[in-house]
Amino acid sequence: MNTVQISFELPREALSALRQEPAGFVREMRVAAAVKWYEMEIMSQSKAAEIAGLSRAEFLEALHRFNVSPFQVSLADLKEETKGA
């Protein structure tokens, strides 16, 4: 797998407010970003799980933890699918 390393500065107080060590914060930030990008329909579940560093099953658990539906179906999609029913 080809990877890239990204770094940025963050006030130390942010870590203490979250009660996280840097490594735990990075893991949680990856999951939070991937969940949000999935919720915004920017990426698929499998790609989001990969970015989060989780299996698909673990990513589904993360979606539940963040109260995000695992289904990406809009109301318009549902109406279209049920038109002929």
LUMROFI-602871 format. One record per residue: residue in one letter; z, x, y of N, C-alpha, C, CB in turn. Coordinates in steps of 0.1 Angstrom, whole numbers, padded with zeros to 4 digits, always signed. Atoms other than C-alpha are relative to their C-alpha. Glycine has a CB too. Layout:
(A,(Z,X,Y),(Z,X,Y),(Z,X,Y),(Z,X,Y))
...
END
This chain:
(M,(+0000,+0008,-0012),(+0000,+0000,+0000),(+0000,+0009,+0012),(+0012,-0010,+0000))
(N,(+0001,-0007,-0012),(-0010,+0013,+0034),(+0010,-0006,+0010),(-0014,+0000,+0006))
(T,(-0010,+0005,-0009),(+0019,+0010,+0059),(+0000,+0007,+0013),(+0014,+0001,-0007))
(V,(-0002,-0006,-0013),(+0027,+0016,+0095),(+0015,-0002,+0004),(-0010,-0007,+0011))
(Q,(-0014,+0001,-0004),(+0061,+0023,+0110),(+0000,-0003,+0015),(+0007,+0014,-0003))
(I,(-0002,+0004,-0014),(+0071,+0006,+0142),(+0014,+0002,+0004),(-0005,-0015,+0002))
(S,(-0014,-0001,-0005),(+0101,+0014,+0163),(+0001,-0005,+0014),(+0005,+0015,-0001))
(F,(-0003,+0005,-0013),(+0117,-0001,+0194),(+0015,+0002,+0003),(-0005,-0014,+0002))
(E,(-0014,-0001,-0004),(+0149,+0002,+0214),(+0006,-0013,+0001),(+0001,+0008,+0013))
(L,(-0008,+0012,+0000),(+0176,-0024,+0212),(+0014,+0003,+0005),(+0000,-0008,-0014))
(P,(-0013,-0003,-0004),(+0209,-0025,+0230),(+0010,-0001,-0012),(+0005,-0010,+0011))
(R,(-0009,+0000,+0011),(+0237,-0016,+0206),(+0009,-0012,-0001),(+0010,+0012,+0002))
(E,(-0008,+0012,+0000),(+0256,-0047,+0217),(-0007,-0011,-0008),(+0002,-0005,+0014))
(A,(+0007,+0010,+0008),(+0229,-0068,+0200),(+0004,+0001,-0014),(-0015,+0001,+0002))
(L,(-0004,-0002,+0014),(+0238,-0053,+0167),(+0014,-0005,-0003),(-0002,+0014,-0005))
(S,(-0014,+0004,+0002),(+0275,-0058,+0171),(+0001,-0015,+0002),(+0009,+0007,+0010))
(A,(-0001,+0014,-0001),(+0270,-0094,+0183),(-0005,-0007,-0012),(-0009,-0005,+0012))
(L,(+0005,+0006,+0013),(+0250,-0101,+0151),(+0008,+0005,-0012),(-0014,+0003,-0002))
(R,(-0008,-0006,+0011),(+0276,-0081,+0130),(-0009,+0006,-0010),(+0009,-0011,-0006))
(Q,(+0009,-0006,+0009),(+0248,-0061,+0115),(-0001,+0015,+0003),(-0014,-0007,+0001))
(E,(+0004,-0014,-0001),(+0241,-0025,+0108),(-0015,+0000,+0002),(+0004,+0008,-0013))
(P,(+0015,-0001,-0003),(+0206,-0013,+0118),(-0009,-0004,-0011),(-0003,+0014,+0005))
(A,(+0008,+0003,+0012),(+0192,-0015,+0083),(+0000,-0015,-0003),(+0004,+0008,-0012))
(G,(-0001,+0015,+0003),(+0204,-0051,+0078),(-0007,-0008,+0011),(+0015,-0004,-0001))
(F,(+0006,+0007,-0011),(+0192,-0061,+0112),(-0015,+0001,-0002),(+0003,+0006,+0014))
(V,(+0014,-0002,+0002),(+0157,-0047,+0104),(-0005,-0010,-0011),(-0004,+0014,-0003))
(R,(+0004,+0010,+0011),(+0156,-0067,+0071),(+0000,-0014,+0005),(+0010,+0002,-0012))
(E,(-0001,+0014,-0005),(+0167,-0099,+0088),(-0011,-0003,+0010),(+0014,-0003,+0006))
(M,(+0010,+0002,-0010),(+0143,-0094,+0117),(-0014,-0002,-0007),(-0001,+0011,+0009))
(R,(+0012,+0002,+0008),(+0114,-0090,+0092),(-0002,-0014,-0006),(-0002,+0011,-0011))
(V,(+0000,+0013,+0006),(+0123,-0122,+0074),(-0001,-0011,+0011),(+0013,-0002,-0008))
(A,(+0001,+0009,-0011),(+0128,-0141,+0107),(-0014,-0001,+0006),(+0011,+0003,+0011))
(A,(+0013,+0000,-0005),(+0095,-0130,+0120),(-0010,-0006,-0009),(-0005,+0014,+0004))
(A,(+0010,+0005,+0010),(+0076,-0138,+0088),(+0002,-0015,-0001),(+0003,+0007,-0014))
(V,(-0003,+0015,+0001),(+0093,-0173,+0086),(-0007,-0007,+0012),(+0015,-0003,-0001))
(K,(+0005,+0006,-0012),(+0083,-0180,+0122),(-0015,+0000,+0000),(+0005,+0007,+0013))
(W,(+0015,-0001,+0001),(+0047,-0168,+0117),(-0005,-0010,-0010),(-0004,+0014,-0003))
(Y,(+0004,+0010,+0010),(+0045,-0190,+0086),(+0001,-0014,+0006),(+0008,+0001,-0013))
(E,(-0002,+0013,-0006),(+0059,-0220,+0105),(-0011,-0003,+0010),(+0014,+0000,+0006))
(M,(+0011,+0002,-0010),(+0033,-0215,+0132),(-0014,+0000,-0006),(+0001,+0012,+0011))
(E,(+0013,+0000,+0008),(+0006,-0214,+0105),(-0009,+0012,+0004),(-0007,-0013,+0003))
(I,(+0007,-0012,-0003),(-0004,-0179,+0115),(-0004,+0007,-0012),(+0008,+0009,+0010))
(M,(+0003,-0006,+0013),(-0002,-0167,+0079),(+0005,-0008,-0011),(+0007,+0014,+0000))
(S,(-0003,+0008,+0012),(+0001,-0179,+0044),(+0014,+0004,-0005),(-0011,+0004,-0011))
(Q,(-0013,-0003,+0006),(+0033,-0180,+0023),(+0000,+0014,-0006),(+0003,-0010,-0010))
(S,(+0000,-0013,+0007),(+0022,-0150,+0003),(+0000,+0012,+0009),(-0012,+0001,-0010))
(K,(+0000,-0011,-0010),(+0014,-0128,+0033),(+0013,+0001,+0007),(-0012,-0003,+0010))
(A,(-0013,+0000,-0007),(+0046,-0139,+0051),(+0011,+0006,-0009),(+0004,-0014,+0004))
(A,(-0010,-0005,+0010),(+0066,-0131,+0019),(-0002,+0016,-0001),(-0002,-0006,-0014))
(E,(+0003,-0015,+0000),(+0049,-0096,+0018),(+0006,+0007,+0012),(-0015,+0002,-0001))
(I,(-0006,-0006,-0012),(+0058,-0089,+0054),(+0015,+0000,+0000),(-0006,-0008,+0013))
(A,(-0014,+0001,+0000),(+0093,-0101,+0049),(+0006,+0009,-0011),(+0004,-0014,-0004))
(G,(-0005,-0008,+0010),(+0096,-0078,+0019),(+0007,-0008,-0011),(+0010,+0010,+0005))
(L,(-0007,+0009,+0010),(+0105,-0107,-0004),(-0011,-0005,-0010),(+0006,-0012,+0007))
(S,(+0008,+0007,+0009),(+0091,-0123,-0035),(-0003,-0014,+0005),(+0006,-0001,-0015))
(R,(+0003,+0014,-0004),(+0075,-0158,-0031),(+0012,-0009,-0001),(-0012,-0006,-0007))
(A,(-0012,+0008,+0003),(+0106,-0174,-0046),(+0011,+0003,+0011),(+0006,+0003,-0014))
(E,(-0010,-0004,-0010),(+0129,-0154,-0022),(-0004,-0005,+0014),(+0002,+0015,+0000))
(F,(+0004,+0005,-0013),(+0107,-0164,+0007),(+0002,-0015,+0001),(-0015,+0004,+0002))
(L,(-0003,+0015,+0000),(+0110,-0201,-0002),(+0014,-0002,+0003),(-0004,-0006,-0013))
(E,(-0015,+0001,-0003),(+0148,-0196,-0001),(+0002,+0003,+0014),(+0008,+0010,-0009))
(A,(-0001,-0003,-0014),(+0144,-0180,+0033),(-0005,-0012,+0009),(-0007,+0013,+0004))
(L,(+0005,+0012,-0007),(+0124,-0210,+0045),(+0011,-0010,+0001),(-0013,-0005,-0006))
(H,(-0011,+0009,+0000),(+0152,-0232,+0034),(+0011,+0004,+0009),(+0005,-0002,-0015))
(R,(-0011,-0005,-0008),(+0178,-0211,+0051),(-0003,-0002,+0015),(+0002,+0015,-0003))
(F,(+0004,+0002,-0014),(+0158,-0213,+0084),(-0004,-0014,+0003),(-0011,+0010,+0003))
(N,(+0004,+0014,-0002),(+0152,-0250,+0079),(-0015,-0002,+0003),(+0009,-0007,+0010))
(V,(+0015,+0001,-0002),(+0114,-0246,+0077),(-0006,-0005,-0013),(-0006,+0014,+0004))
(S,(+0006,+0006,+0012),(+0093,-0267,+0054),(-0009,+0010,-0006),(-0008,-0013,+0004))
(P,(+0010,-0008,+0007),(+0074,-0249,+0027),(-0014,-0005,+0000),(+0005,+0003,-0014))
(F,(+0013,+0007,+0000),(+0045,-0273,+0032),(-0006,+0001,+0014),(+0001,-0014,-0004))
(Q,(+0007,-0001,-0013),(+0019,-0267,+0059),(-0011,-0011,+0000),(-0007,+0014,+0002))
(V,(+0009,+0012,+0000),(+0004,-0302,+0061),(+0003,-0008,+0013),(+0002,-0009,-0013))
(S,(-0001,+0007,-0012),(-0002,-0319,+0094),(-0001,-0015,-0003),(-0010,+0004,+0011))
(L,(+0001,+0015,+0002),(+0000,-0357,+0099),(-0015,-0004,-0001),(+0006,-0007,+0013))
(A,(+0015,+0003,+0001),(-0038,-0357,+0105),(-0005,+0003,-0014),(-0008,+0008,+0010))
(D,(+0004,-0004,+0014),(-0043,-0339,+0071),(+0004,-0011,-0010),(+0006,+0013,-0004))
(L,(-0005,+0010,+0009),(-0021,-0365,+0054),(-0008,-0013,+0001),(+0015,-0003,+0003))
(K,(+0008,+0012,-0002),(-0040,-0394,+0070),(-0014,+0001,-0006),(-0001,-0003,+0015))
(E,(+0013,-0002,+0006),(-0073,-0379,+0059),(+0000,+0000,-0015),(-0006,+0014,+0005))
(E,(-0001,+0000,+0014),(-0061,-0373,+0024),(+0002,-0014,-0006),(+0011,+0009,-0005))
(T,(-0004,+0013,+0006),(-0048,-0409,+0020),(-0010,-0011,+0005),(+0013,-0004,+0005))
(K,(+0010,+0010,-0004),(-0079,-0426,+0036),(-0006,-0008,-0011),(-0011,+0007,+0008))
(G,(+0007,+0006,+0011),(-0096,-0433,+0003),(+0010,-0006,-0010),(-0009,+0009,-0006))
(A,(-0009,+0005,+0010),(-0064,-0442,-0016),(+0003,-0015,+0001),(+0013,+0007,+0002))
END
